[in-house]
Amino acid sequence: MHIRYGLFLFALAAVLANAGPAKGLVWQDEFNGPANSPPDASKWDYDFGAGGWGNQELETYTNLLENVYRDGRGHLMIRAIKSPSGTYTSGRIKTMPDLDFEYGRIEARIKISHGQGLWPAFWMLGKGGGWPGSGEIDIMENIGKEPDIVHGTVHGPGYSGAHGISAKYELKSGRFANAFHIFRADWEPNAIRFYVDGHMYSEITPANLPPGTKWVFDHPFEIILNLAVGGDWPGNPDATTTFPQTMLVDWVRVWR
């Protein structure tokens, strides 16, 4: 009896530890809708254009259905395409300006793309103040040359770009593009914890910041989903990279 009770308490403690800050579902998109329809315009807006996006990326982001669309089976498709002339288009969507998220559990179920030079990401950008002062939370980034690794990172003033505070999660076998995985950040006033499929692999707090820098994760952020092509970090596509490539998103949920 005492052993069983002890095991019960241990299991309950484990569940509570994994529960994080989530209390109730406050926002979601399950991407239900007709095949070849755009994402819900009440929830998502688009980023447009080329210019490298500060990372020497190669793609032009569009709102064309060939780049961003629902597949009719409850998924969002973000698709990177290479034209016959060798240029690239892809998709980058962000939550609408009237949607503010500050603290909570932010998670998505995603099957990422694969191939050298691909850069799928699920992340958050602070509203107001400009980058990096407004902060950035990268819940999931993958670079194609690391098919079994994803990264969770925060950026702020004095710890941005290549100096962001980062950790990686590595699969024991296979590659992330083979199946859906749940990527999650639990965001509290003085901590951000990163998870893959319920496994916490990193916790970042103000104590992790470089001396003299500021914790800037105390205001509203927007959610972004995109599939970049090329850039300083992943490098460019090569002869082994096939197109089109797709980042398949099953759902996005916010709990608080």
C-alpha positions in Angstrom: 0.0 0.0 0.0 2.8 2.5 0.9 4.8 1.6 -2.2 1.8 2.1 -4.4 1.0 5.4 -2.8 4.6 6.5 -3.2 4.5 5.6 -6.8 1.3 7.5 -7.3 2.8 10.6 -5.7 5.9 10.3 -7.9 3.8 10.0 -11.0 1.6 12.9 -10.0 4.7 15.1 -9.4 6.0 14.2 -12.8 2.7 15.2 -14.5 2.6 18.5 -12.6 6.2 19.2 -13.4 5.4 18.8 -17.1 2.3 20.8 -16.9 4.2 24.1 -16.9 2.1 27.3 -16.9 -0.8 26.0 -19.0 -4.2 26.3 -17.4 -6.6 26.6 -20.2 -6.7 26.8 -24.0 -6.9 30.5 -25.0 -6.2 30.3 -28.7 -5.8 27.7 -31.4 -5.9 27.0 -35.1 -6.5 23.4 -36.3 -6.3 24.5 -39.9 -9.6 23.0 -40.8 -11.0 24.3 -44.1 -11.4 23.5 -47.8 -8.5 22.1 -49.8 -6.4 24.8 -51.4 -7.8 27.6 -49.2 -5.7 30.2 -47.5 -5.2 30.2 -43.7 -7.9 31.8 -41.6 -7.7 35.6 -42.3 -9.0 36.3 -38.8 -6.0 34.6 -37.3 -3.1 35.0 -39.7 -1.4 37.7 -41.8 1.5 37.4 -44.2 5.0 38.7 -44.4 6.1 39.5 -48.0 9.2 40.1 -50.1 12.8 39.2 -50.5 16.0 41.1 -49.5 17.5 38.3 -47.4 15.6 39.1 -44.2 18.8 39.9 -42.4 20.1 36.4 -42.9 21.1 36.3 -46.6 18.0 34.1 -47.3 17.2 33.4 -51.0 13.4 33.1 -51.0 10.7 35.7 -51.8 7.8 35.3 -49.4 4.3 35.5 -51.0 0.6 35.0 -50.2 0.1 32.8 -53.2 -1.8 29.6 -52.6 1.0 27.6 -54.1 3.2 28.7 -51.1 0.7 28.8 -48.2 -2.6 26.9 -48.2 -4.8 24.4 -46.2 -4.8 20.9 -47.6 -8.4 20.1 -46.7 -7.3 17.4 -44.2 -6.7 19.7 -41.3 -3.1 20.8 -42.2 -1.4 24.0 -43.2 1.1 23.6 -46.0 4.0 26.1 -46.2 5.7 25.3 -49.5 9.1 26.3 -50.8 9.3 26.2 -54.6 12.2 26.6 -57.0 11.3 28.2 -60.4 12.8 27.0 -63.7 15.0 30.2 -63.6 16.4 29.1 -60.2 14.6 31.6 -57.9 12.7 30.6 -54.8 9.4 31.4 -53.3 8.0 30.3 -50.0 5.6 31.4 -47.2 5.9 33.2 -43.9 2.7 33.9 -41.8 2.3 35.6 -38.5 -0.6 36.1 -36.1 -2.8 39.1 -36.7 -1.9 42.4 -35.1 -4.8 42.3 -32.7 -3.6 38.9 -31.3 -1.2 39.5 -28.4 0.4 36.6 -26.5 2.2 37.2 -23.2 3.2 34.2 -21.2 1.8 30.7 -21.3 2.4 27.5 -23.3 2.9 27.9 -27.0 3.0 24.7 -29.0 2.6 23.3 -32.5 2.5 19.9 -34.2 4.7 20.1 -37.2 6.3 17.8 -39.8 9.2 19.8 -41.1 10.9 19.9 -44.5 14.2 18.2 -45.3 17.3 19.0 -47.4 20.4 21.1 -47.5 19.6 24.8 -47.4 16.1 24.5 -45.9 15.3 26.4 -42.7 11.8 25.7 -41.2 10.9 27.6 -38.1 8.2 28.1 -35.5 9.0 31.2 -33.4 7.8 34.4 -31.7 8.8 38.0 -32.2 8.3 40.8 -29.6 5.9 43.6 -30.6 7.2 47.1 -30.6 10.7 48.5 -30.0 12.5 46.9 -33.0 14.8 43.9 -33.1 16.6 42.7 -31.0 15.3 45.0 -28.3 11.8 43.6 -28.5 13.1 40.0 -28.2 12.7 36.8 -30.1 11.8 33.3 -29.0 12.7 30.5 -31.4 10.6 27.6 -30.3 11.8 25.4 -33.2 14.4 25.9 -35.9 16.0 23.3 -38.1 18.7 23.6 -40.7 18.6 20.9 -43.3 22.1 19.7 -42.9 21.1 18.6 -39.4 18.1 16.4 -40.1 17.9 15.0 -36.6 18.4 18.2 -34.6 16.2 21.2 -33.7 17.2 24.3 -31.8 15.4 26.4 -29.2 16.8 29.9 -28.8 16.2 33.4 -27.3 17.5 36.7 -28.7 17.7 40.1 -27.1 19.9 43.1 -26.9 23.4 41.9 -26.4 22.6 38.3 -27.2 21.2 38.2 -30.7 22.1 36.6 -34.0 24.9 34.1 -33.7 25.2 35.1 -30.0 21.6 34.1 -29.1 21.2 31.8 -26.1 20.5 28.4 -27.6 20.2 24.7 -26.9 19.6 21.7 -29.2 17.5 18.6 -29.1 18.7 15.5 -31.0 16.6 12.5 -32.0 17.8 9.1 -31.0 17.1 7.8 -34.5 15.7 9.0 -37.8 15.1 12.6 -38.9 12.5 15.1 -37.9 11.1 15.2 -41.5 9.9 11.6 -41.2 7.0 12.3 -38.8 5.0 15.0 -36.9 6.5 16.3 -33.7 5.2 18.6 -31.0 7.4 21.7 -30.4 6.6 23.8 -27.3 7.8 26.7 -25.2 6.6 27.3 -21.7 7.0 31.0 -21.1 6.8 32.5 -17.6 7.9 36.0 -16.4 11.4 34.8 -15.5 11.8 31.5 -17.4 11.4 30.0 -20.9 11.5 26.2 -21.2 11.8 24.4 -24.5 10.3 20.9 -25.2 10.1 18.4 -28.0 7.3 15.8 -27.7 6.9 16.6 -24.0 10.6 16.3 -23.2 12.1 19.4 -21.7 15.6 20.0 -23.0 16.4 23.6 -22.1 15.5 26.2 -19.5 16.6 29.8 -20.0 16.3 32.4 -17.2 17.7 35.9 -16.6 20.7 34.2 -14.9 21.7 32.8 -18.3 22.0 36.3 -19.9 25.4 37.9 -20.5 26.5 40.4 -17.9 24.9 43.8 -18.3 22.2 42.6 -20.7 18.4 42.8 -20.2 15.6 40.2 -20.0 13.1 41.4 -22.6 10.5 38.7 -22.5 7.9 40.6 -20.5 5.5 42.0 -23.2 3.3 40.7 -26.0 4.8 38.6 -28.8 3.4 37.4 -32.2 3.7 33.8 -33.5 5.4 33.2 -36.8 5.6 30.1 -39.1 7.9 30.1 -42.1 10.1 28.0 -44.3 13.2 29.9 -45.4 15.6 28.9 -48.2 19.3 29.5 -47.8 21.0 31.9 -45.4 24.1 32.3 -43.3 23.2 29.5 -40.9 21.8 26.7 -43.1 23.9 27.5 -46.2 22.3 27.4 -49.6 20.6 24.5 -51.4 22.8 22.3 -53.4 22.5 19.5 -56.0 21.1 17.1 -53.3 18.2 19.4 -52.4 14.9 18.6 -54.1 11.9 21.0 -54.6 9.2 21.7 -53.8 9.7 21.2 -50.0 6.9 21.5 -47.5 6.5 22.4 -43.8 3.3 20.7 -42.7 1.5 22.2 -39.7 -1.2 20.2 -38.0 -2.2 22.7 -35.3 -1.0 25.7 -33.2 -2.3 26.2 -29.6 -1.7 28.7 -26.8 -2.5 27.8 -23.2 -2.5 30.1 -20.2 
